[in-house]
Amino acid sequence: MTEVPSITRRFSRRQWIGLTAASAATVASLFAYRRFGRGEALAATPVTLPEVTLYSEKDCPCCHKWAAYMQANGFVLSTVIVADVNDKKNELNVPDDLRTCHTAQVGGYIVEGHVPAGDIKRFLSERSVERGLAVRGMPGGSPGMESDPKVPYEVLAFRADGTTRVFARA
């Protein structure tokens, strides 16, 4: 009988690490191929946020602070200075009990008042059937009102008929 030679190979630690990394990369690429299909980029694509159009009156410092806050949170923002922001609120049918110092439009939605950027991003990602988000009044500690003491407040999602639900609490 012919003896079959035994093939024993010892790998160095560096070789094992390389082999493990190559195996993990292969599994990840197969998963990505199944998940995303042929020819699509596997790298994370940055999310492009829609432009925010802010309507405010000229001499409102908290509106300007909210605009700067939104830009710092990745939004491209344009400001439209109006003589009376209520005219724009009337045009957009913002419910009277939700009106505050400024109004914005983003991604087809209305944002009324000092709404946090994170809540706007989440609302946009959910593609809600609601008309927009609002923060009643000008609560201390909300974006644009950072100089006042922080008080708890609610971010409300509202429908065209004026009904609301609590979207977030801060």
C-alpha positions as CSV (number, residue, x, y, z in Angstrom):
1,M,0.0,0.0,0.0
2,T,1.1,3.5,-0.8
3,E,1.3,5.9,2.1
4,V,-0.4,9.2,1.5
5,P,1.8,12.0,2.8
6,S,0.2,14.1,5.5
7,I,0.0,17.8,4.7
8,T,0.2,19.8,7.8
9,R,0.6,23.5,7.6
10,R,1.2,25.8,10.5
11,F,0.0,29.4,10.0
12,S,1.6,32.3,11.8
13,R,-0.6,34.6,13.8
14,R,-0.3,37.3,11.1
15,Q,-1.4,34.8,8.5
16,W,-4.4,33.8,10.6
17,I,-5.4,37.4,11.0
18,G,-5.1,38.0,7.3
19,L,-7.1,34.8,6.5
20,T,-9.8,35.8,9.0
21,A,-10.1,39.3,7.6
22,A,-10.2,38.1,4.0
23,S,-13.0,35.6,5.0
24,A,-15.0,38.3,6.7
25,A,-14.6,40.6,3.7
26,T,-15.8,37.9,1.4
27,V,-18.9,37.2,3.6
28,A,-19.7,40.9,3.8
29,S,-19.4,41.4,0.1
30,L,-21.7,38.4,-0.6
31,F,-24.2,39.8,1.9
32,A,-24.0,43.2,0.3
33,Y,-24.5,41.6,-3.2
34,R,-27.6,39.8,-2.0
35,R,-28.9,42.8,-0.1
36,F,-28.2,45.6,-2.6
37,G,-27.9,43.8,-6.0
38,R,-25.3,44.0,-8.7
39,G,-23.4,47.1,-9.6
40,E,-24.6,49.3,-6.7
41,A,-22.1,51.1,-4.5
42,L,-21.5,49.3,-1.2
43,A,-20.1,52.4,0.5
44,A,-22.5,54.4,2.7
45,T,-24.0,57.2,0.8
46,P,-24.5,60.5,2.7
47,V,-28.2,61.4,3.1
48,T,-29.1,64.6,1.3
49,L,-31.4,66.6,3.4
50,P,-34.0,68.8,1.6
51,E,-33.5,72.6,1.7
52,V,-35.3,74.5,4.4
53,T,-37.0,77.7,3.6
54,L,-37.5,79.8,6.7
55,Y,-40.1,82.6,6.8
56,S,-39.5,85.2,9.6
57,E,-39.6,88.8,10.3
58,K,-36.5,90.9,10.1
59,D,-35.9,91.7,13.8
60,C,-36.4,88.2,15.4
61,P,-33.2,87.1,17.0
62,C,-34.4,83.6,18.0
63,C,-35.4,82.9,14.3
64,H,-31.9,83.7,13.2
65,K,-30.5,81.4,16.0
66,W,-32.8,78.6,14.9
67,A,-31.6,79.1,11.3
68,A,-27.9,78.8,12.4
69,Y,-28.8,75.8,14.5
70,M,-30.4,74.1,11.5
71,Q,-27.4,74.8,9.3
72,A,-25.1,73.4,12.0
73,N,-27.2,70.2,11.9
74,G,-26.7,69.7,8.1
75,F,-29.6,71.5,6.6
76,V,-29.2,74.0,3.7
77,L,-31.4,76.9,4.7
78,S,-32.6,80.0,2.9
79,T,-34.4,82.7,4.8
80,V,-37.2,84.8,3.4
81,I,-37.8,88.0,5.4
82,V,-41.4,89.0,5.4
83,A,-43.2,92.0,6.7
84,D,-45.8,89.9,8.5
85,V,-45.1,86.2,8.9
86,N,-48.8,85.5,9.7
87,D,-49.5,86.1,6.0
88,K,-47.4,83.0,5.2
89,K,-48.9,81.1,8.0
90,N,-52.4,81.8,6.6
91,E,-51.2,80.8,3.1
92,L,-49.9,77.5,4.5
93,N,-52.9,76.9,6.8
94,V,-50.9,76.6,9.9
95,P,-53.4,76.0,12.8
96,D,-53.9,79.2,14.9
97,D,-53.1,77.4,18.2
98,L,-49.7,76.2,16.9
99,R,-48.4,79.5,15.5
100,T,-45.2,80.9,16.9
101,C,-42.5,83.4,15.7
102,H,-41.3,81.6,12.5
103,T,-42.5,79.1,9.9
104,A,-40.4,76.9,7.7
105,Q,-41.0,74.5,4.8
106,V,-38.9,71.4,4.3
107,G,-39.5,68.4,2.1
108,G,-43.1,69.3,1.5
109,Y,-43.8,69.7,5.2
110,I,-44.3,72.7,7.5
111,V,-42.2,73.3,10.6
112,E,-43.6,75.7,13.0
113,G,-41.4,77.2,15.7
114,H,-38.4,75.9,17.6
115,V,-38.5,72.2,16.4
116,P,-35.2,70.3,17.0
117,A,-33.3,69.1,13.8
118,G,-33.3,65.5,14.9
119,D,-37.1,65.4,15.1
120,I,-37.3,67.0,11.7
121,K,-34.9,64.4,10.2
122,R,-36.9,61.5,11.8
123,F,-40.2,63.0,10.6
124,L,-38.8,63.3,7.0
125,S,-37.6,59.7,7.1
126,E,-41.0,58.4,8.2
127,R,-42.7,60.2,5.2
128,S,-45.7,61.0,7.5
129,V,-49.1,61.7,6.2
130,E,-49.3,64.6,8.6
131,R,-48.8,68.2,7.5
132,G,-45.9,69.1,9.7
133,L,-44.3,69.6,13.1
134,A,-44.7,72.3,15.6
135,V,-43.5,73.4,19.0
136,R,-45.9,75.7,20.8
137,G,-44.6,78.9,22.2
138,M,-41.0,79.6,22.6
139,P,-39.8,77.2,25.3
140,G,-36.5,77.8,27.0
141,G,-33.9,75.4,26.0
142,S,-35.4,74.7,22.6
143,P,-33.3,75.3,19.5
144,G,-32.9,79.1,19.1
145,M,-33.9,79.7,22.7
146,E,-30.8,78.3,24.3
147,S,-30.2,81.3,26.6
148,D,-33.3,80.7,28.7
149,P,-33.5,77.9,31.3
150,K,-34.6,74.6,29.7
151,V,-38.2,73.7,30.2
152,P,-39.9,70.5,29.1
153,Y,-41.9,70.8,25.8
154,E,-43.6,68.7,23.2
155,V,-43.0,68.5,19.5
156,L,-46.4,68.0,17.9
157,A,-47.2,66.4,14.5
158,F,-50.2,68.1,13.0
159,R,-52.7,67.3,10.2
160,A,-54.4,69.6,7.8
161,D,-57.5,69.6,9.9
162,G,-55.6,70.8,12.9
163,T,-55.5,67.6,14.9
164,T,-52.2,66.9,16.7
165,R,-50.3,64.0,18.3
166,V,-47.2,64.1,20.4
167,F,-44.3,63.3,18.1
168,A,-41.5,63.8,20.6
169,R,-40.8,65.2,24.1
170,A,-37.8,67.3,25.0
